[in-house]
């Protein structure tokens, strides 16, 4: 058993949700097939990335529609959706859901007046001695630092089960990574929930940035210790009902 050489914000979240799921996906490398929801997110990300590459005056609904049709064909999205093991709707339903998320962007900002300094930006860094790697959806250079944004096409997490630190952990981790790699401060982070639509923002402070760094270090230590012991416990919760490894029987808790 060998621990990964680096972590990502998403892999840290996986370990904190369930160490056994982390082992199955990141160490045993048992792939999890894409779902309707992940495909919607990927398709929306792809189209919006291309939207912000055109001239600002042309960032209209008509241009969006043309780009969506083009990316649908170029990336063969119909084949990808039809290949899913579970289809909760038709191809038309998929397109309607995805396009609604795209057009909801106009409720959060005016794309014609929004200039991004980076999109799908890969960042690698050592945060407090922990090797990290990730991809940032988008960022801009603000007056007092970088503003990092992340598109979300799913539901807003229930505050009963998700703390503010957990909800923003991925973006705060990116802020820590940029600080370590480029010595650039992050002013604030944004979660753009396109399905609703609503934007949740958080000012980056020394306190919440320190908490994120502590989570990164604590998780790395936990993973290394689990590898040494050869023990990754199962965290059995209601979330298991949506876990791929339960249905395949790979998870020890459901064998």
Buried (B, 14 or more C-beta within 10 A) or exposed (E): EEBBEBBBBEBBBBBBBBBBBBBBBBBEEEEEEBBBBBBBBBBBBBBBBBBBEBEEEEBBEEBBBEBBEEBBEEBEBEEBBEEBEEEEEEEEEBBEBBBBBBBBBBEBEEBEEBEBEBBEBEBEBEBEEBEBBBEBBBBBBEEEBBBBBBBBBBEBBEEEEEEEEBBBBBBBBBBBBBBBBEEEBBBBBBBBBBBBBBBBEBEBEEEBBEBBBEBBBEBBEBBEEBBEEEEBEBBBEEEBEEBBBBEEEBBEBBE
